[in-house]
Each structure stands twice: as structure tokens, then as C-alpha cells.
Amino acid sequence: MAIVKADGYGHGVIRVANALPEADAFGVASVEEAVRLREANITQPIVLLEGPFEEQELSEIAVHQLESVVHNHDQVRMFAAGSPHTTLWIKLDTGMHRLGFAPSEVPAVVAVLANPGRQVRFMTHFASAHLRQDLSVPRQLEAFFSAIDGAEGERCCANSSAILGWPESHGDWVRPGLMLYGVSPFSDRSGESFGLRPAMTLASALIAVKRVAQYETVGYGKAYVCPEAMEVGVVAFGYADGYPRHAGTGTPILVNGVRTQVIGDASMDMMAVDLRPLGDARVGDPVVLWGDGLPVEEVAQAAGTIPYELLCRMRMRAHFVERRA
Ligand SMILES: *Cc1c(COP(=O)(O)O)cnc(C)c1O
């Protein structure tokens, strides 16, 4: 089940779905996202990962033949009274403590929802599969498999970090998100080391190059003081485009393929870069903010966030160019 919520992790949900014709299902967060896929003629099963938020959504679930997670008793009541054909994924809370039923509640939920026309499946979600030695994963797996021991229905647990790090968690279905976009879910291991390639490259260009004297400052609020007379570049990209303002001085960036650093804080539409590592830079020179040659994981680390957040924000303003690998 390819996870394409948050507009395909910022890549464009329809673009991603069309690029993954072999996916057995797509996972989304809302009926709106599912309907967008159906309206783009995506015919694979689509699973609502949080189920319906309101009863009125049941009619769209039926019309668009969506599948749904069921994680609370309100949803059990809705589906007990609703279409008997909707495939349901009963979610168990085995330690994440976000969504799902306690293992002890599961038999009663199954008794209400199972009927001859309906497929019932089981899922859970890991809290810490991205921490590779964490004992919570085997504990959650044990809780999951023992709670549904003997029950009929396919099993699904693993997100990207469990797929890559915990093979014993795979079950019948897996739910990759981040790794589909070529990004590592582990802070201590690169995507490249798993053979992943970034799907998104965020590119811009220099729109100004200037020489700034020693001890002069660059940008708002004296965020950067030039330690020597130096060349500074201005990149046409800012926080209104989705670049993290917290990725200040020291954040890696590529100019003309050369690795250098961001200086100061990004402003709304622009940011400054240190051109000292480049021989001669000119207006128009290409800049890569992340992607090919510069993992988004590194930028996320410098910004004190995770790659998921940076990718998801990319629907803000940037213009997309699609290339087939
Ligand atoms: C987002 C999500 C995933 C995908 O997680 P990744 O870490 O991006 O692989 C899987 N399962 C559920 C329930 C999710 O909400």
C-alpha cells in the first residue's frame, strides 16, 4: 500500500499515483484526497488511514468504493449501519497510543463488523521503528499478532522504517511512505545506502552575486557577519516557497554542483549563500536546495526537523517539472 497522503508527501498525489501503477493500494488521510485520485481515474483500492471523520463521508466512501481504517467506536457504529461491502482495516493500538483499539477490544469489534460480504483486515502502527535497536517494535509485534491470533484477515504493520529495519514485521501488506520518495527514515543511515534515490530535487538559481566587506552583515537582523571580505550569492527561494527558516548558517546547499552553506536565515522569497568555495559564480548559476546530490535528510537535520516535514511543505509555490527516471 503506497502511502500518498499530504499530497504525495509534497510531490503531487496524482503524479505519484500515476508513477506507481503496480501499487496494490494507496493510503490517504482524507476523503478529499481519495476523491482527487478517483477523479484522476486511479482505479486501485484507496484506504482512508484515519477512517471517516464524519458520518456524511460514508456516502462518498460507498460511491468511490473506498476502503477504510476503523480505529474508534463511533466508526464501528457508522460501518455497522453503513454499506456492508466496504473493506475495513481494523486498527489496533499496540503502543503508539495515537489511533486504534486496545487488543482486548478487538474480538468485540470484529464481531460487530465482520459479515459475509465484507473483508476485514488488521493493522497497527509502530512508534519507534526508526530507532533500530528499540525494543518497542518486537513488543508491539507480539501484542498485535497475539491479539488477532486465529482471526481471519490479512495483517499490515510496517511503515518505511519497519520495512527496511524489521523484516519480521512485514506480514501480508506493507505501508511504505517516505522510502517511496527516495528518502531514508533513519537519522543515522542515508537513503543511498539502501539504494534509494530522491524523487524530488528542489532547484533554483542565483539572482545576485556581490562582494561584501569584512564585518558587514547579510540579510535581516545581522544574522550573518562576514568573517572576511567575501562573495555572497542570493538564491531565488525562501520560506514562502517552503524552505525552512530555521535552516540558518551552516545548512548545506549546492551552487553549480559545489557544496557550500546557507548564510543567515531564509527570507520570504530569497536566501543568501556563501560563495567562497566556488571559483567564480555568476547570476543564473544553478542551485540545488536538496535532492540530487544533497539529501533532504541533511537539510532537515540542520533545520532541526525531519525530512517528512520539508517534503510535505513543497506544494507551497514551487513549480514542478516532471522527469521519468
Ligand atoms: C504515514 C503513514 C505510513 C507511512 O509512513 P512512512 O514512515 O512515511 O513510511 C504508514 N502507515 C500509516 C498509518 C501512516 O499514517
The ligand as a Tripos MOL2 file, in Angstrom:
@<TRIPOS>MOLECULE
LIG
   15    15     1     0     0
SMALL
NO_CHARGES

@<TRIPOS>ATOM
      1 C1          2.1220    7.9260    7.0530 C.3       1 LIG1
      2 C2          1.8540    6.5160    7.4000 C.ar      1 LIG1
      3 C3          2.6650    5.4750    6.9100 C.ar      1 LIG1
      4 C4          3.9360    5.7210    6.1200 C.3       1 LIG1
      5 O1          4.9800    6.0440    6.9980 O.3       1 LIG1
      6 P1          6.4800    6.2850    6.4440 P.3       1 LIG1
      7 O2          7.2610    6.4620    7.6710 O.co2     1 LIG1
      8 O3          6.4160    7.5240    5.6130 O.co2     1 LIG1
      9 O4          6.8300    5.0870    5.6440 O.co2     1 LIG1
     10 C5          2.2980    4.1790    7.1900 C.ar      1 LIG1
     11 N1          1.2030    3.9130    7.9240 N.ar      1 LIG1
     12 C6          0.3990    4.8840    8.4210 C.ar      1 LIG1
     13 C7         -0.7920    4.5080    9.2200 C.3       1 LIG1
     14 C8          0.7020    6.2050    8.1800 C.ar      1 LIG1
     15 O5         -0.0900    7.1670    8.6860 O.3       1 LIG1
@<TRIPOS>BOND
     1     1     2 1
     2     2     3 ar
     3     2    14 ar
     4     3     4 1
     5     3    10 ar
     6     4     5 1
     7     5     6 1
     8     6     7 2
     9     6     8 1
    10     6     9 1
    11    10    11 ar
    12    11    12 ar
    13    12    13 1
    14    12    14 ar
    15    14    15 1
@<TRIPOS>SUBSTRUCTURE
     1 LIG1         1 GROUP 0 **** ****
